[in-house]
Amino acid sequence: MIEGLGPVAAIALVGAIGVGSQWVAWRLRMPAIVLMLVAGLAVGPFSGLFSPSESFGDLLSPLISLAVAVILFEGGLSLNLSSLRDRSRGVGRLILVGAPLGWLLSTLALRYVGGMSWESATVFGGILIVTGPTVIAPLLRTAKLSSRPAALLQWEAIVNDPLGALAAVLAFEVVLVLNTAATPMTAVLDLALGVAVAVGIGAAAAKGISYAFQNGRTPEYMKVPILFAALLAVFAVADSVLHESGLLAVTVMGLGIANAGLSSYDELRRFKEHATVLLVSGVFILLAASMQLESLTTLDWRSLAVVLVIIFAVRPLTVLTSLFRSGVPWREQTLVALTGPRGVVLVAVAGLFGTRLTGLGVEDGDRIVPLAFALVAATVVLHGFSLAPMARWLGLSGAARPGVLIVGGSRFTLALSEALKKVEVPVLVADPNHNALRDFRTSGLATYSGDILSESAEQWLEFVTYDLVVAATANDAYNTLVATDMGPEFGRDNVYQIAREKGESARHQLSRTLTGIPFGPDETYWGLERLMREGWTIRVTRLTEEYGLAEWRERRPHSRLIARVSPGGEARFIRKDDEVRPAPGVRLISLIPPEDWQGTGRSERRAQATTSDARSPGRAAAETREGKEAPKEAPKPADTAPKGEGGPASRPSGAEGTGAAAPPGDGPENHSPPIPGRPSTA
């Protein structure tokens, strides 16, 4: 054990392990919860390097309680009822019917299969309502589910997260009152008083804070500190009336603030999400490190049996009963029924109440935490490997490749969208102006007519399908707003913005932290439109072993690279100074001026035609049989070989796309033709 590890050093260690585990998980593209579990067990019971109870002493229990309070407050802050009402009927059935039914069935399974006492089974059964939004989100992004089953799983997790904790709170309060009250009537009165006080304090705090924030009673920079101070005060006051009722109070407070219509709601929620990520990982590490090897030995065959029953019996029965005659197709019901991963919130709440039950003298209270860890590990591993194949088998997978969301309709974005479509990269173009998308719809491209930042867009668009965002409207301020709003959701490195107008004074310059990554061509909106009017075009070039990046640059000295599409279909936009990694099968999307595609000589065209012949073994063999000498050296371009000046392109087997006829000298390129004379759609 690390000697002399005080509370401050212990907090630093826990923070480093928690954040480090999540970063490594992000790099390895695996669930962070698995690494946090391994790290916590490694520094705790397996090696004995760190003992939270010795480092924190009596502070450990209140620290975990406060962390869980913040986690539940953030959960309540996510429950925007107006957004929930716009969802499908299935979500409401999963919450109103599924939550209590799941609580009942889980309690019975824990009691009769797991052999737990009624007290522990009832409290832990309530916690098992939680399905874990922190685990669901990355699973959905990896599996690329279609919108309806993804919405069912996501909203069930968001809503049931605090509901499961509330069920555990109520169950624990019943156990607490029954164990401390003198008579049954006293127990009922104490419970009613505690719940009423908790709900009243939480609602009053939400009302007061909402009034102060909406009427300018607090400066902007003080809103988050005031929120934290109010959160701690509400928790402490309610907890003094009835033990652990503070958790109910802070959840009600978060629910009230979420539905107050605050203009700063998104900012408050985002900050709380960041704090929650740190707290959740910290609590998870503390609980994993606090487990004793003796506790792990309690995981016997009954523990394994109850985990299997919860996954393969309780969850399917709960979902299928809830969605019976709900209008949800059977394929979606099946997918949701077989998908119920549990996350760190379940472990955090289970750790809190497991300790409390043990303190009340419930003998098997110490079984709750090991069983919670076992259930989390089993569901994360199982669903992590099974969700994507099951979705494909049921025909519920969305786009298999990461897509691109383009904001702004124009000549340039039309040509770019057509090029992305040719290489089978999913693309969606959004613009508030319905007429600006007319040519996009004619080209068969997916469009969204409306504000991409609106609640309607968030509710109905399948954002999980898209990994990259390009803000390319004529309004620089709006582009910056798109980049600022979508950066946290998509990742700052995945949000691009076309260049802003030059010549702005220093006081009008925006911070680089607000804008998106500069988009490849380094042109403003009007600069890109001018290039398209002058005859520039966007083309797709497939690199081969014979025709590499050096050859492309030699033949296209004035062209500008826009994107690189890997053989697997993953698109990445190329910035001005980025190093391009060429490889056979990579496709380059580039902006090409007229002189680069009109100046190819007759000899080069003949060489390209010969290359196409060389790429067609049957034709080459036929010519050899007719006495024609096969070419000794095939030039480098390998895909498209025009037959003649301005004539239709000859496409050898395997050439990509259909597209228009390639101008002379195109080599292996597909292109979106220039659009001279087409009115601007911006």
Backbone hydrogen bonds, N-H to C=O, Kabsch-Sander energy under -0.5 kcal/mol:
donor,donor_aa,acceptor,acceptor_aa,energy
2,I,49,L,-2.7
3,E,1,M,-0.6
5,L,2,I,-0.8
6,G,4,G,-1.2
10,A,6,G,-2.5
11,I,7,P,-2.5
12,A,8,V,-2.2
13,L,9,A,-2.3
14,V,10,A,-2.8
15,G,11,I,-2.6
16,A,12,A,-2.4
17,I,13,L,-2.5
18,G,14,V,-2.7
19,V,15,G,-2.7
20,G,16,A,-2.3
21,S,17,I,-2.3
22,Q,18,G,-1.8
23,W,19,V,-2.3
24,V,20,G,-2.6
25,A,21,S,-2.3
26,W,22,Q,-2.0
27,R,23,W,-2.3
28,L,24,V,-2.4
29,R,25,A,-0.9
30,M,25,A,-2.1
34,V,31,P,-0.9
35,L,31,P,-0.9
36,M,32,A,-2.5
37,L,33,I,-2.0
38,V,34,V,-2.3
39,A,35,L,-2.9
40,G,36,M,-2.6
41,L,37,L,-2.3
42,A,38,V,-2.2
43,V,39,A,-2.3
44,G,40,G,-1.2
46,F,41,L,-2.3
47,S,42,A,-0.8
48,G,44,G,-2.8
50,F,43,V,-2.3
54,E,51,S,-0.6
55,S,51,S,-2.1
56,F,52,P,-2.7
57,G,52,P,-0.6
57,G,53,S,-1.3
59,L,56,F,-2.0
60,L,57,G,-1.3
63,L,59,L,-2.2
64,I,60,L,-2.2
65,S,61,S,-2.2
66,L,62,P,-2.7
67,A,63,L,-2.3
68,V,64,I,-2.5
69,A,65,S,-2.1
70,V,66,L,-2.2
71,I,67,A,-2.2
72,L,68,V,-2.6
73,F,69,A,-2.2
74,E,70,V,-2.3
75,G,71,I,-1.7
76,G,72,L,-2.5
77,L,73,F,-2.2
78,S,74,E,-0.7
78,S,75,G,-0.9
79,L,76,G,-1.3
80,N,78,S,-1.7
81,L,79,L,-0.9
84,L,80,N,-1.8
85,R,81,L,-2.2
86,D,82,S,-0.8
87,R,84,L,-1.3
91,V,88,S,-0.9
92,G,88,S,-0.9
93,R,89,R,-1.9
94,L,90,G,-2.2
95,I,91,V,-1.5
96,L,92,G,-3.1
97,V,93,R,-1.9
98,G,93,R,-1.9
99,A,95,I,-0.9
101,L,97,V,-1.8
102,G,98,G,-3.0
103,W,99,A,-2.1
104,L,100,P,-2.3
105,L,101,L,-2.7
106,S,102,G,-2.5
107,T,103,W,-2.2
108,L,104,L,-2.2
109,A,105,L,-2.4
110,L,106,S,-2.6
111,R,107,T,-2.2
112,Y,108,L,-2.9
113,V,109,A,-2.2
114,G,109,A,-1.9
116,M,110,L,-2.4
121,A,117,S,-2.8
122,T,118,W,-2.4
123,V,119,E,-2.0
124,F,120,S,-2.7
125,G,121,A,-2.2
126,G,122,T,-1.6
127,I,123,V,-1.6
128,L,124,F,-1.7
129,I,126,G,-1.4
130,V,127,I,-1.9
135,V,132,G,-1.0
136,I,132,G,-2.2
137,A,133,P,-2.0
139,L,135,V,-1.4
140,L,136,I,-2.7
141,R,137,A,-2.1
142,T,138,P,-2.0
143,A,139,L,-2.7
144,K,140,L,-1.7
145,L,140,L,-0.9
146,S,396,L,-2.6
150,A,146,S,-1.6
151,A,147,S,-2.7
152,L,148,R,-2.3
153,L,149,P,-2.2
154,Q,150,A,-2.6
155,W,151,A,-2.6
156,E,152,L,-1.9
157,A,153,L,-1.9
158,I,154,Q,-2.3
159,V,155,W,-2.4
160,N,156,E,-2.6
161,D,157,A,-1.2
163,L,159,V,-1.4
164,G,160,N,-2.8
165,A,161,D,-1.2
166,L,162,P,-2.6
167,A,163,L,-2.6
168,A,164,G,-2.0
169,V,165,A,-2.5
170,L,166,L,-2.8
171,A,167,A,-2.5
172,F,168,A,-2.7
173,E,169,V,-2.6
174,V,170,L,-2.1
175,V,171,A,-2.2
176,L,172,F,-3.3
177,V,173,E,-3.0
178,L,174,V,-2.6
179,N,175,V,-1.6
180,T,176,L,-1.1
180,T,177,V,-0.5
181,A,177,V,-3.1
187,A,183,T,-2.0
188,V,184,P,-2.3
189,L,185,M,-2.3
190,D,186,T,-2.7
191,L,187,A,-2.3
192,A,188,V,-2.6
193,L,189,L,-2.7
194,G,190,D,-2.5
195,V,191,L,-2.5
196,A,192,A,-2.5
197,V,193,L,-2.6
198,A,194,G,-2.3
199,V,195,V,-2.6
200,G,196,A,-2.6
201,I,197,V,-2.9
202,G,198,A,-2.3
203,A,199,V,-2.6
204,A,200,G,-2.6
205,A,201,I,-2.5
206,A,202,G,-2.1
207,K,203,A,-2.3
208,G,204,A,-2.6
209,I,205,A,-2.6
210,S,206,A,-2.4
211,Y,207,K,-2.3
212,A,208,G,-2.3
213,F,209,I,-2.5
214,Q,210,S,-2.4
215,N,211,Y,-1.7
216,G,213,F,-0.7
217,R,212,A,-2.3
218,T,212,A,-0.8
222,M,219,P,-1.3
223,K,220,E,-1.2
226,I,222,M,-2.4
227,L,223,K,-2.2
228,F,224,V,-2.3
229,A,225,P,-2.6
230,A,226,I,-2.7
231,L,227,L,-2.3
232,L,228,F,-2.3
233,A,229,A,-2.2
234,V,230,A,-2.8
235,F,231,L,-2.2
236,A,232,L,-2.3
237,V,233,A,-2.7
238,A,234,V,-2.3
239,D,235,F,-2.0
240,S,236,A,-1.3
241,V,237,V,-0.8
241,V,238,A,-0.8
242,L,238,A,-1.9
245,S,242,L,-2.4
247,L,244,E,-1.0
248,L,244,E,-0.5
249,A,245,S,-2.0
250,V,246,G,-2.3
251,T,247,L,-1.5
252,V,248,L,-2.1
253,M,249,A,-2.2
254,G,250,V,-2.3
255,L,251,T,-2.2
256,G,252,V,-2.4
257,I,253,M,-2.1
258,A,254,G,-2.2
259,N,255,L,-1.1
260,A,257,I,-1.4
262,L,257,I,-0.5
265,Y,262,L,-1.3
268,L,264,S,-2.5
269,R,265,Y,-2.9
270,R,266,D,-2.4
271,F,267,E,-2.2
272,K,268,L,-2.3
273,E,269,R,-2.2
274,H,270,R,-1.9
275,A,271,F,-2.2
276,T,272,K,-2.6
277,V,273,E,-2.2
278,L,274,H,-1.5
279,L,275,A,-2.4
280,V,276,T,-3.3
281,S,277,V,-1.9
282,G,278,L,-2.1
283,V,279,L,-2.9
284,F,280,V,-2.4
285,I,281,S,-2.3
286,L,282,G,-2.5
287,L,283,V,-2.7
288,A,284,F,-2.3
289,A,285,I,-2.7
290,S,286,L,-1.5
291,M,287,L,-0.9
291,M,288,A,-0.6
295,S,292,Q,-0.6
296,L,292,Q,-1.7
297,T,293,L,-1.3
298,T,295,S,-1.4
299,L,296,L,-1.5
300,D,298,T,-1.8
304,L,300,D,-1.9
305,A,301,W,-2.3
306,V,302,R,-2.4
307,V,303,S,-2.0
308,L,304,L,-2.1
309,V,305,A,-2.3
310,I,306,V,-2.3
311,I,307,V,-2.1
312,F,308,L,-2.9
313,A,309,V,-1.9
314,V,309,V,-2.6
315,R,310,I,-2.0
317,L,313,A,-2.2
318,T,314,V,-2.4
319,V,315,R,-2.4
320,L,316,P,-2.7
321,T,317,L,-1.8
322,S,318,T,-2.1
323,L,319,V,-2.5
324,F,321,T,-0.8
326,S,323,L,-1.8
333,Q,329,P,-2.3
334,T,330,W,-2.5
335,L,331,R,-2.1
336,V,332,E,-2.5
337,A,333,Q,-2.6
338,L,334,T,-1.6
339,T,336,V,-1.3
347,V,343,G,-1.2
348,A,344,V,-2.7
349,V,345,V,-2.6
350,A,346,L,-2.6
351,G,347,V,-2.7
352,L,348,A,-1.7
353,F,349,V,-2.4
354,G,350,A,-2.6
355,T,351,G,-1.5
356,R,352,L,-1.7
357,L,353,F,-2.7
358,T,354,G,-1.9
359,G,355,T,-2.0
360,L,356,R,-1.3
361,G,358,T,-1.3
362,V,357,L,-2.4
363,E,361,G,-0.7
365,G,362,V,-1.6
366,D,363,E,-0.6
367,R,364,D,-1.5
368,I,365,G,-1.1
371,L,367,R,-1.9
372,A,368,I,-2.4
373,F,369,V,-2.5
374,A,370,P,-2.3
375,L,371,L,-2.3
376,V,372,A,-2.5
377,A,373,F,-2.6
378,A,374,A,-2.3
379,T,375,L,-2.5
380,V,376,V,-2.5
381,V,377,A,-2.1
382,L,378,A,-2.4
383,H,379,T,-2.7
384,G,380,V,-1.9
385,F,381,V,-1.4
386,S,382,L,-1.8
387,L,383,H,-2.2
390,M,386,S,-2.4
391,A,387,L,-2.6
392,R,388,A,-2.2
393,W,389,P,-2.4
394,L,390,M,-2.2
395,G,392,R,-0.8
396,L,391,A,-3.3
397,S,391,A,-0.6
398,G,144,K,-5.8
403,G,465,T,-1.8
404,V,426,P,-2.7
405,L,468,L,-3.0
406,I,404,V,-0.6
406,I,428,L,-3.1
407,V,470,V,-3.1
408,G,406,I,-0.7
408,G,430,A,-3.1
410,S,408,G,-0.5
414,L,410,S,-1.9
415,A,411,R,-2.2
416,L,412,F,-2.6
417,S,413,T,-2.4
418,E,414,L,-2.3
419,A,415,A,-1.9
420,L,416,L,-2.4
421,K,417,S,-2.4
422,K,418,E,-1.8
423,V,419,A,-1.2
424,E,421,K,-1.6
425,V,420,L,-2.6
428,L,404,V,-2.1
429,V,446,A,-2.2
430,A,406,I,-2.7
431,D,448,Y,-2.1
434,H,432,P,-0.7
436,A,433,N,-0.6
437,L,434,H,-1.2
438,R,435,N,-1.6
441,R,437,L,-2.4
442,T,438,R,-2.1
443,S,439,D,-1.5
444,G,441,R,-1.5
445,L,440,F,-2.5
446,A,427,V,-0.7
448,Y,429,V,-2.2
450,G,431,D,-1.0
450,G,448,Y,-1.0
452,I,450,G,-0.5
454,S,451,D,-1.7
458,E,454,S,-1.7
459,Q,455,E,-2.0
460,W,456,S,-2.1
461,L,457,A,-2.2
463,F,461,L,-1.6
465,T,462,E,-1.9
466,Y,463,F,-1.6
467,D,403,G,-2.2
468,L,403,G,-1.8
469,V,494,N,-2.4
470,V,405,L,-2.6
471,A,496,Y,-2.9
472,A,407,V,-2.9
472,A,470,V,-0.8
476,D,474,A,-0.8
479,N,475,N,-2.3
480,T,476,D,-2.2
481,L,477,A,-2.1
482,V,478,Y,-2.6
483,A,479,N,-2.4
484,T,480,T,-2.6
485,D,481,L,-2.5
486,M,482,V,-2.6
487,G,483,A,-1.4
490,F,486,M,-2.8
491,G,487,G,-2.4
494,N,491,G,-2.2
495,V,492,R,-1.1
496,Y,469,V,-3.4
496,Y,494,N,-0.6
497,Q,517,I,-2.6
498,I,471,A,-2.1
499,A,523,E,-1.1
508,H,505,S,-1.5
509,Q,505,S,-0.6
509,Q,506,A,-0.9
514,L,511,S,-1.7
515,T,511,S,-1.0
517,I,495,V,-2.8
519,F,497,Q,-2.0
522,D,519,F,-1.8
528,L,524,T,-2.6
529,E,525,Y,-2.1
530,R,526,W,-2.1
531,L,527,G,-2.1
532,M,528,L,-2.1
533,R,529,E,-2.0
534,E,530,R,-1.8
535,G,532,M,-1.1
536,W,531,L,-2.3
537,T,592,I,-2.5
538,I,672,S,-0.9
539,R,590,S,-2.2
540,V,670,N,-4.0
541,T,588,L,-2.7
542,R,668,P,-1.4
543,L,541,T,-0.6
543,L,586,V,-3.2
544,T,547,Y,-2.3
548,G,546,E,-0.7
552,W,548,G,-2.0
553,R,549,L,-2.7
554,E,550,A,-2.1
555,R,551,E,-1.9
556,R,552,W,-1.7
559,S,556,R,-1.0
560,R,591,L,-2.6
562,I,589,I,-3.1
563,A,589,I,-1.9
564,R,572,R,-3.0
565,V,587,R,-3.0
566,S,564,R,-0.5
566,S,570,E,-2.4
569,G,566,S,-2.2
571,A,569,G,-0.6
572,R,564,R,-2.0
574,I,562,I,-2.8
575,R,573,F,-0.6
578,D,575,R,-1.3
580,V,578,D,-0.6
585,G,543,L,-2.9
586,V,583,A,-2.2
587,R,565,V,-2.6
588,L,541,T,-3.1
589,I,563,A,-2.6
590,S,539,R,-2.3
590,S,588,L,-0.6
591,L,560,R,-3.3
592,I,537,T,-3.4
592,I,590,S,-0.6
596,D,593,P,-1.1
597,W,593,P,-0.8
597,W,594,P,-0.9
598,Q,594,P,-1.3
599,G,595,E,-0.8
605,R,601,G,-1.6
606,R,602,R,-2.3
607,A,603,S,-2.1
608,Q,604,E,-2.2
609,A,605,R,-2.2
610,T,606,R,-2.1
611,T,607,A,-2.0
612,S,608,Q,-2.2
613,D,609,A,-2.0
614,A,610,T,-2.5
615,R,611,T,-1.9
616,S,612,S,-0.6
616,S,613,D,-1.2
620,A,613,D,-0.5
620,A,616,S,-2.3
621,A,617,P,-2.6
622,A,618,G,-2.0
623,E,619,R,-2.5
624,T,620,A,-2.1
625,R,621,A,-2.3
626,E,622,A,-1.6
627,G,624,T,-1.5
628,K,623,E,-2.8
640,T,667,G,-0.7
641,A,650,S,-2.3
643,K,648,P,-1.4
647,G,644,G,-1.5
650,S,641,A,-2.0
651,R,649,A,-0.6
655,A,652,P,-1.9
660,A,671,H,-0.7
666,D,663,P,-1.1
669,E,667,G,-0.6
670,N,540,V,-3.2
672,S,538,I,-3.7
678,R,675,I,-1.4
